[in-house]
Amino acid sequence: MARQKLGEVLLSKQALSHAQLEAAIAEQKRGAGRLGELLLKKGIIGKDDLAAALAEVSGIAYLDCNDIEVERAALDLVPQEIARRHCALPVKRQGKRLILIMAEPQNLAALDELRFVAGMNLDPRLGFQEELAQAIAHHYSHAKGRDSVADVVNELGGNAELDLLNDGGRNGKADREIDLELNAKDTPAVKLVSAIIPAAIRRGASDIHFEQEPHGVNVRIRVDGVLHNLAEVPAGLRHAIVSRIKILADLDISEKRMPQDGSFLVRLKDEAYDLRVSTLPTQHGEKVVMRILNASGPSAELRDLGMAPDVASTLKGLLHQPQGMILVTGPTGSGKSTTLYSSLKMLRERKLNITTVEDPIEYVLEGITQVQVNARAGRTFASALRSILRQDPNVILVGEIRDQETAEIAVQASQTGHLVLSTLHTNDCFGAIGRLLDLNITRFLLSHSVSAVIGQRLVRKLCSCKVQSPINDEYRRLMRREARTGDAQSQWTAAGCDACGGTGYKGRIGIYELLRFSHAIREALTYEASNDELRAIATGDGFRSMFQQGISLAEAGDTTVEELLRVIPLSHGIGPSCSGCRRAVAAAFRFCPYCGATFESKATAREQAELARQGR
């Protein structure tokens, strides 16, 4: 006996009329999908009637995938990609057979592949295609992320309500995905992001790294300049995590081949934070880095930054000058922007016209005009700086001097009644001089435009769990070089406790050196003095290097020698030592500035220039 068709069965059950069936068949021929689901979608027949008719036609029982409990062990037998391709949902194991729901249980090719992959005999059930597609996506995402996501969220301290402060528009290409995300607050990706960000903020992180690896996503946070592991995200959630962050940062989630930058604001416990998002395509997916900035900005007190009283006093005096240039140097992440913003907050109290040009604007300060660099629009540091000079400014902040044109305009501005603040990426104060010379700034202009150069680093502070231990050879050697031989028999070392996460350090403090361009320094620059000679002159004027200030912090128990050597190499800031008092002395010194011992005679650059002029 020939098997009846679905339409014939429905007609026999009087579930629809001939006219309705013919209209549905005509629409199906135009590519509208399966006949049964088309009739169900139009409301011509009910779900129970269709299920019964399909079971009668196929000889396979119907099983509603929305009213069943799916076993994790069953899902592990069939990869998600294969389940999606054949629209088949594994339900449970029953002895040596696997029960699964399929939209086409008569598809022999699909059954053969599923049997081979699962390694078991199959017991198929019938289901509707649309319902199966949703069920497959739901159960596989929860199976891969359910237990691990719950564990990660609990380890991170649970979910926190992040109050999004963004009020800008959304990317048009992501409208549909945004709606899905915002209407599904309990999805694993949303839960993880809502747990990771507050956990990183609570731990005092400056950055969050979502690093794509073959087994999943490794989440690390940078605390006090050092990266620490925070969490592991299953590989099945790598795309969902990135998409969630892109949605928050108003980025194009469909663009995965190009780097993108964005940002969003959140409020956590009455504190606002600006999160800068950067994506980078890698071999395993898009890496995401989020920079965490406190929206309130840095403190206005220089001493709060760890600046020594004498350095802070000198800098405040320089900031009260009507013109000149103050440069802050150091590598990325050494706190240069924080020093500049603290200086701007001090200047703002004097009711001056302050204008900045930055890339990017890190903190928004009231009462200050801030300009964002936009290279695509032709708004570079140099072009913006030219426009700023026509805005009657008293103080100008240039985020960074990167090229000759910017350097020349900044130098000219500092000589025409403006106070200019900026940064350079050099190792120390004296490296800034060489960098400006490389940018073709003449020695005369350099010596008469720059007021001071600040070099700085950030070192980790010892936690309150610190202990004193016997002095080691490295510490003793450094103390001798600094003429701190005394009777010290112990040194402060890191211990580790719950408060500092077992690291022994909690928070950071700045170490600074300030080179003020005195008359002697300006004259030496004009006569092409070397850095050693400039260091000798500065030391005679009371200059203290970052390393020397760091040694003082180590003695006081604020940090350790190991931390100091991690941030500042031993060769930096420590030159030859005096054979008499053993203090660090620049190679160009002819006399020790501490004990007066005589060194080997060496002509200065000025003397050499004079001898060359006389033809000797």
Salt bridges, closest charged atoms under 4 A:
GLU27 OE1 - LYS42 NZ 3.20
GLU56 OE1 - LYS13 NZ 3.52
ASP64 OD2 - LYS47 NZ 3.02
ASP76 OD1 - ARG72 NE 3.42
GLU81 OE2 - ARG84 NH1 2.87
GLU104 OE2 - ARG34 NH2 2.57
ASP112 OD1 - ARG115 NH1 2.91
GLU113 OE2 - ARG85 NH2 2.54
GLU113 OE1 - HIS86 NE2 2.74
ASP123 OD1 - ARG125 NH1 2.65
GLU131 OE2 - LYS47 NZ 2.96
ASP147 OD2 - ARG72 NH1 3.78
ASP207 OD2 - ARG291 NE 2.49
GLU211 OE2 - HIS209 ND1 3.91
GLU211 OE2 - ARG220 NH2 3.00
GLU213 OE1 - HIS215 NE2 3.20
GLU232 OE1 - HIS215 NE2 3.23
ASP252 OD2 - LYS173 NZ 3.85
GLU255 OE2 - ARG257 NE 3.99
ASP274 OD2 - ARG276 NH2 2.88
GLU286 OE1 - LYS246 NZ 2.84
ASP359 OD2 - ARG402 NH1 3.61
GLU400 OE1 - ARG402 NE 3.22
GLU400 OE2 - HIS425 NE2 3.52
GLU405 OE2 - ARG386 NH2 2.21
ASP428 OD2 - ARG535 NH2 3.29
ASP428 OD2 - HIS572 ND1 3.95
ASP473 OD1 - ARG476 NH1 3.27
GLU474 OE2 - ARG477 NH2 3.13
GLU482 OE1 - ARG484 NH1 3.40
GLU523 OE2 - ARG606 NH1 2.74
GLU555 OE1 - ARG484 NE 2.61
GLU563 OE1 - ARG460 NE 3.09
GLU563 OE2 - ARG566 NH2 2.62
GLU607 OE2 - ARG590 NH1 3.39
GLU610 OE2 - ARG613 NH2 2.41
